């Protein structure tokens, strides 16, 4: 099989077993004589697919019964607007932690709807760390506190859930959901685009506590109102049926792998392989200095020059690795190693780093 190790930040690599199951079921899904793509979303068969996907997600994340799971469209980006449109319910104030491009975009959008304050930020140092945050920084009457748990672009990640006391906590977990166990009860709302750890682009999963549903202004379009989606079981209109099916396969795969504790161990092991090498290398350097701020999902690093960065990326391509070029505004090298990246992929990358470093020495 001539598959490459794909280090793309998203859409990203999927487990081969998920892809081959989808391929096997493509023409005739379990005796229905049709593919999931061709099925009515109101059919018994599809209702079974979406219900099973939700049940498995609830099992994996241990989602309490007072939370709804919604399968929505619009990417994670639509949540930048849906969150403030629905959760600015009393003071119309919300406090945001600014850790990168994705929080900046969310802040910009939220400012259209309320009084938004940045309570902690690492922008002055080009987002190279997770800023200090304490609940005392939050305005007492803030309707919610917002943060991005993993910063896909800069490669930082919160190692702990910020303590916001009694405040409602909202998290964009697009790039690290299902990579470790989390205590859902600490959050008012969690959302994530599917295209990193939950399947393919075009689906966004929202997990929202019941008591936060129903506060959108009547002028808010129904497609942007969580209550309308919750009341209609994510079927106000035609949901992203195939994407939900693939997410369902991903949830089953995680269960078979042993659940989130096992995913966490694997992810920590993979990340450590790269960071340990970066910390002892004379040639490659991790972009994020503090180990406790480093992302386990998106490992950013660089060589001594942009030329070497480019040459290294080209070198990895000759060894069956793709998409290691850093984000366009950040440069360097970025290895996205979500759940589905096998440890062999990471070992192959580290071997290429060792060999490339050696080559540059012999060429001096
Ligand atoms: N938030 C985070 C943390 C992301 O990494 C991304 C995409 N990479 C987005 C939001 C935007 O996602 P989408 O393209 O699905 O709107």
Boltz pocket constraint, residues with backbone or C-beta under 6 A from the ligand:
constraints:
  - pocket:
      binder: B
      contacts: [[A, 9], [A, 10], [A, 74], [A, 75], [A, 76], [A, 77], [A, 78], [A, 102], [A, 148], [A, 150], [A, 151], [A, 152], [A, 153], [A, 172], [A, 173], [A, 174], [A, 175], [A, 193]]
      max_distance: 6.0
